[in-house]
Amino acid sequence: MSGFKEPSFADRQKAAQQAKQDILNKFRAKPGPDDPEVKQRQAEREAQAAARAKVREAREAAKAEQKAREAEAAALAAAQVAREKEEETARLAAHGKTARIFNLGCGPAQEIQDFLVRYGVSDHARFTLLDFNEETIRFATSILSDLKNRHHRGTSLDFVKKSVGQVLKGRGRKAEGPGGAQYDFVYCAGLFDYLNDRICKSVLTYFYDIVAPGGLVVATNVEGQHPIRNIMEYMFEWHLVYRNSAEFASLVPERAPADSFSIQTEDSAGNIFLEIRKPLNGNGS
Ligand SMILES: C[S@@+](CC[C@H](N)C(=O)[O-])C[C@H]1O[C@@H](n2cnc3c(N)ncnc32)[C@H](O)[C@@H]1O
């Protein structure tokens, strides 16, 4: 038989009273705000909050700096590509030809906007712009068509919504781009930083195949010695694919002769430019 005895009402009342008393005692024993221990804990909490705020501030500042650098790098890359576009178009226009230009990962196509506004020779250019982002294609279509009309340009603009993967998968035996043509100038700015070596090499090989003899291929990458690379990687786990000249050169297609390409690194924002001029006799082999 169990030895348990049901507590009486008096027992329960006593226990409840004791519990209330215990709570009161605990409350009375609680140190007041002037207690040195309480003060120390409060100070510690404040120090921790201040340290967290400092880290937040540093992170925001680094983010802002990164944004500014990216904008500067994009603007410098755009300016250089715009110059090359003008030269290539003028070269072909001088022979009464239209320059066929293919831009992979076009984004808002700032350099094409500038080209339409500033250069009359843009009448002699035909662009194929490719991007995998629907909204980007819509924006580029709208702004470039608007500029073309406002500046009365005869420039031809074709837009293709596709990914790099789709382009590489869809390439056929024929050396032609997404518009079913060869191009005089093929370029990609600001996208290689996000792609691994294998894909970049395939893209460059594809570019080299679809560029006409005598035509130019240009690609940009942010260089390995980027000043805030370590901060970005440590604080945000952003891992862009930085490349130095030698690493970039290793992506040049095997069939491009050694004297057909060059790498320029003088850009202050950390861009490096790879240029491959396809020999007039094709692969140069
Ligand atoms: C950093 S932006 C560069 C835009 C522009 N070329 C410039 O220099 O300012 C990269 C662009 O590539 C596009 N993009 C990224 N990954 C892509 C992919 N796998 N296939 C096609 N486009 C891609 C993005 O939508 C974006 O518009």
PDBQT file of the ligand as one rigid body, heavy atoms in Angstrom, charges set to zero:
ROOT
HETATM    1  C1  LIG A 301      27.447  43.363 -62.940  1.00  0.00    +0.000 C 
HETATM    2  S1  LIG A 301      26.258  43.432 -64.205  1.00  0.00    +0.000 S 
HETATM    3  C2  LIG A 301      27.199  44.165 -65.518  1.00  0.00    +0.000 C 
HETATM    4  C3  LIG A 301      26.320  44.920 -66.449  1.00  0.00    +0.000 C 
HETATM    5  C4  LIG A 301      27.039  45.685 -67.558  1.00  0.00    +0.000 C 
HETATM    6  N1  LIG A 301      27.681  44.808 -68.492  1.00  0.00    +0.000 N 
HETATM    7  C5  LIG A 301      28.048  46.655 -66.973  1.00  0.00    +0.000 C 
HETATM    8  O1  LIG A 301      29.235  46.541 -67.261  1.00  0.00    +0.000 OA
HETATM    9  O2  LIG A 301      27.627  47.564 -66.243  1.00  0.00    +0.000 OA
HETATM   10  C6  LIG A 301      26.128  41.739 -64.717  1.00  0.00    +0.000 C 
HETATM   11  C7  LIG A 301      24.949  41.504 -65.646  1.00  0.00    +0.000 C 
HETATM   12  O3  LIG A 301      25.031  40.154 -66.081  1.00  0.00    +0.000 OA
HETATM   13  C8  LIG A 301      23.759  39.554 -65.968  1.00  0.00    +0.000 C 
HETATM   14  N2  LIG A 301      23.996  38.124 -65.682  1.00  0.00    +0.000 N 
HETATM   15  C9  LIG A 301      24.481  37.588 -64.536  1.00  0.00    +0.000 A 
HETATM   16  N3  LIG A 301      24.606  36.257 -64.656  1.00  0.00    +0.000 NA
HETATM   17  C10 LIG A 301      24.192  35.953 -65.914  1.00  0.00    +0.000 A 
HETATM   18  C11 LIG A 301      24.076  34.723 -66.621  1.00  0.00    +0.000 A 
HETATM   19  N4  LIG A 301      24.438  33.568 -66.070  1.00  0.00    +0.000 N 
HETATM   20  N5  LIG A 301      23.603  34.760 -67.891  1.00  0.00    +0.000 NA
HETATM   21  C12 LIG A 301      23.261  35.954 -68.476  1.00  0.00    +0.000 A 
HETATM   22  N6  LIG A 301      23.338  37.145 -67.838  1.00  0.00    +0.000 NA
HETATM   23  C13 LIG A 301      23.807  37.139 -66.570  1.00  0.00    +0.000 A 
HETATM   24  C14 LIG A 301      23.050  40.258 -64.853  1.00  0.00    +0.000 C 
HETATM   25  O4  LIG A 301      21.648  40.200 -65.009  1.00  0.00    +0.000 OA
HETATM   26  C15 LIG A 301      23.599  41.678 -64.991  1.00  0.00    +0.000 C 
HETATM   27  O5  LIG A 301      22.764  42.468 -65.811  1.00  0.00    +0.000 OA
ENDROOT
TORSDOF 0
